[in-house]
Amino acid sequence: MRIILLEPFFTGSHAVWAQEYAKRSRHQVTVLGLDGHHWKWRMHGGAVTLSREFLAADYLPDLLLATDMLDLTTFLALTRHATAEIPTAVYFHENQLTYPWSPNDSDPKRQRDAHYSFINYASALAADAVLFNSDYHRQSFLQELPIFLKSFPDHNEVETVKQIRTKSRTLSLGLDLKKFDEYCPRAQKEVAQTPLILWNHRWEYDKNPDEFFQALYALQEQNIDFKVAVLGESYREIPKIFAEAKEKLADRIVHWGYVEKFSAYADWLWRADILPVTSIHDFFGVSVVQAIYCKCLPLLPKRLAYPEHVATDYHKCCFYDDFDDLVIRLKGACLNKKSLRREKLEALVGHYDWENMVRVYDDFLETLK
């Protein structure tokens, strides 16, 4: 089976997902992508550029697999003489309907943010299959879609949500988790004398760094012994809390900043003991799953996609109710290092490895042919 994977925002986790699937699939997967810059323009104009490149390649696949960053309707319109009979699927890494807008973004104030959500809606309506990286993502999108459509003055077409729901399914993100194995220092991870708390997410508002560092400040005020490693990629606009925390937690910081080499990143994940997660947004949570695989105890909010990653038997030890409960659980974990239940944590998320997921992808996509 020949598949063309269309990715207008070919960078970061989007690029990794596309490359890793193409490498492992039993099908012939060809990626057509554009540099991951100017995400709004990619959602508007990416379809025009990729349609031109697709037609120039003169290559007709058995399936078109697009991501949520593509305006699929525009792409299909511009290539209609070549793609009219080719089945299509759209994979939602995220969506603009339920993605929290940055407080620094001017589009919502200028009432021009709805079009990005409409692109996602129209693409889902046009596709033969609509795929989401988590159950939470799928359900939240379908729940919000009728509300979004009803915001327009007339001809809301709310009944189309049923069409989209019928052809929607969850296809969990595939990850190369086994590549962490070679960096594991030993078969059983030892608990360090001083617990190491980890941040391994993007330095952005939707990861809610304020609450994360406020929890650490609370431990510091109670003279709880801990160290902290702050990893993750930062961008032009860094939340102010990072500069403040770097100063306030100076004597507890063992690493601060993005690590370029995967080996260094993996080493920190294996060394870390506790992962307090405070995000207000995560459609899947790659960094969380990676840390869990490396036997880092997660302390998670009871929301977003996180309950899907942790078996019910572990909910009592891994989920907190609110900020006060987070601090209590974080303190307890720091004071009772030997009781951290980490020996089986990697088994909770091991099924996301491509070794298992590639067959799921291949088998399902083959049904669309």
Residue pairs with C-beta under 8 A, 6 or more apart in sequence:
1 27
1 28
1 62
1 63
1 365
1 366
1 369
2 27
2 28
2 30
2 59
2 60
2 61
2 62
2 63
3 25
3 27
3 28
3 29
3 30
3 61
3 62
3 63
3 64
3 65
3 365
4 29
4 30
4 31
4 32
4 54
4 59
4 61
4 63
4 64
4 65
5 18
5 21
5 22
5 29
5 30
5 31
5 32
5 33
5 65
5 66
5 67
6 32
6 33
6 50
6 54
6 64
6 65
6 66
6 67
6 70
6 75
7 14
7 15
7 18
7 31
7 32
7 33
7 34
7 66
7 67
7 69
7 70
8 33
8 34
8 42
8 43
8 46
8 47
8 49
8 50
8 67
8 69
8 70
9 33
9 34
9 36
9 39
9 42
9 46
9 67
9 69
10 18
10 31
10 33
10 34
10 35
10 36
11 35
11 36
11 37
12 36
13 93
13 286
14 36
14 67
14 69
14 93
15 33
15 36
16 176
17 93
17 173
17 174
18 31
18 33
18 67
19 31
20 174
20 175
20 176
20 354
21 29
21 174
21 354
21 358
21 361
22 29
22 30
22 31
24 174
24 354
24 358
25 358
25 361
25 362
26 358
26 362
27 362
27 365
27 366
29 65
30 59
30 61
32 50
32 53
32 54
32 57
34 42
34 46
34 49
34 50
36 42
39 69
40 107
40 116
42 69
43 69
43 70
43 71
43 96
43 116
43 119
44 71
44 119
46 69
46 70
46 71
47 70
47 71
47 72
47 74
47 75
47 78
48 74
48 78
50 70
50 75
51 74
51 75
51 78
51 79
52 78
54 75
54 79
54 82
55 79
55 82
60 82
60 86
61 86
62 86
62 87
62 369
63 86
63 87
63 88
63 89
63 365
63 368
63 369
64 83
64 86
64 87
64 88
64 89
65 88
65 89
65 90
65 91
65 365
66 72
66 75
66 88
66 89
66 90
66 91
66 123
66 127
67 90
67 91
67 92
67 93
68 90
68 91
68 92
68 93
68 94
68 95
68 96
68 120
68 123
69 93
70 90
70 123
71 119
71 122
71 123
72 88
72 90
72 122
72 123
72 126
72 127
73 119
73 122
73 123
73 125
73 126
75 83
76 83
76 88
76 126
87 128
87 129
87 368
87 369
88 126
88 127
88 128
88 129
89 127
89 128
89 129
89 130
89 131
89 365
89 368
90 123
90 124
90 127
90 129
90 130
90 131
91 131
91 132
91 133
91 171
92 120
92 124
92 130
92 131
92 132
92 133
92 137
92 138
92 141
92 283
93 133
93 173
93 283
93 284
94 137
94 283
95 117
95 120
95 137
95 141
95 283
96 113
96 116
96 117
96 119
96 120
97 117
97 120
97 121
97 141
97 144
97 145
97 148
98 140
98 141
98 144
99 206
99 281
100 205
100 206
100 280
100 281
101 107
101 108
101 113
102 204
102 205
102 206
102 237
103 205
104 237
105 113
107 113
114 148
114 151
117 148
120 141
121 145
121 148
121 149
121 164
124 130
124 164
124 168
125 160
125 163
125 164
127 167
128 167
128 368
129 167
129 168
129 169
129 368
130 164
130 167
130 168
130 169
131 168
131 169
131 170
131 171
132 138
132 141
132 168
132 169
132 170
132 171
132 283
133 170
133 171
133 172
133 173
133 283
133 284
133 305
134 170
134 172
134 173
134 283
134 284
134 305
134 308
135 170
135 305
135 308
136 283
136 304
136 305
136 307
136 308
137 170
137 283
137 284
137 305
138 168
138 169
138 170
142 161
142 164
142 165
142 168
145 161
145 164
146 158
146 161
149 156
149 157
149 158
149 160
149 161
150 156
150 158
169 364
171 360
171 361
171 364
172 284
172 352
172 357
172 360
173 284
173 286
173 352
173 357
174 352
174 353
174 354
174 357
174 358
174 361
175 286
175 289
175 290
175 352
175 353
175 354
175 357
176 353
176 354
177 289
177 290
177 293
177 349
177 350
177 352
177 353
178 353
178 355
179 262
179 266
180 266
180 269
180 270
180 290
180 293
180 294
183 263
183 266
183 267
183 270
184 270
184 294
185 270
185 271
188 343
189 270
189 294
189 295
189 342
191 273
191 337
191 338
191 340
192 271
192 273
192 337
193 337
194 225
194 226
194 227
195 225
195 226
195 227
195 273
195 274
195 333
195 334
195 337
196 226
196 227
196 228
196 229
196 254
196 271
196 272
196 273
196 274
197 216
197 226
197 227
197 228
197 229
197 272
197 273
197 274
197 275
197 276
197 330
197 334
198 228
198 229
198 231
198 268
198 269
198 272
198 273
198 274
198 275
198 291
198 296
199 209
199 212
199 228
199 229
199 230
199 231
199 232
200 231
200 232
200 265
200 268
200 269
200 272
200 275
200 287
200 290
200 291
201 207
201 232
201 279
201 287
202 232
202 233
202 234
202 235
203 209
203 232
203 233
203 234
203 235
203 238
203 239
203 242
204 235
204 239
205 239
206 279
206 280
206 281
207 232
207 278
207 279
207 280
207 281
208 278
208 279
208 280
209 239
209 241
209 242
209 245
209 278
210 239
210 241
211 278
211 323
211 326
212 276
212 277
212 278
213 241
213 244
213 245
213 248
213 249
214 323
215 276
215 278
215 323
215 326
215 327
215 330
216 226
216 228
216 245
216 249
216 252
217 248
217 249
218 327
219 226
219 327
219 330
219 331
219 334
220 248
220 249
220 252
222 331
224 331
224 334
224 335
225 334
226 252
226 334
227 252
227 253
227 254
228 249
228 252
228 253
228 254
229 253
229 254
229 255
229 268
229 271
229 272
230 242
230 245
230 253
230 255
230 256
230 257
231 255
231 257
231 258
231 259
231 265
231 268
232 258
232 287
233 258
234 242
234 257
234 258
246 253
246 256
255 268
259 265
259 268
266 294
269 290
269 291
269 294
269 296
270 294
270 295
272 291
272 294
272 296
273 296
273 297
273 333
273 337
273 340
273 342
274 296
274 297
274 299
274 330
274 333
274 334
274 340
275 288
275 291
275 292
275 296
275 297
275 298
275 299
276 299
276 326
276 330
277 285
277 288
277 298
277 299
277 300
277 301
277 306
278 301
278 326
279 285
279 301
279 304
281 304
282 288
282 304
282 305
282 306
283 304
283 305
284 305
285 304
285 305
285 306
285 309
288 298
288 300
288 306
288 309
289 309
289 349
289 352
291 298
292 298
292 309
292 310
292 345
292 346
292 348
292 349
293 345
293 346
293 349
293 350
294 346
295 342
295 343
295 345
295 346
296 342
296 345
297 317
297 318
297 333
297 340
297 341
297 342
297 345
298 306
298 310
298 318
298 345
299 318
299 319
299 320
299 326
299 329
299 330
299 333
300 306
300 310
300 318
300 319
300 320
301 319
301 320
301 326
302 319
302 320
302 321
306 319
307 315
307 319
309 348
309 349
310 318
310 319
310 348
311 348
314 341
314 345
314 348
317 341
320 326
320 328
320 329
333 340
350 356
351 357
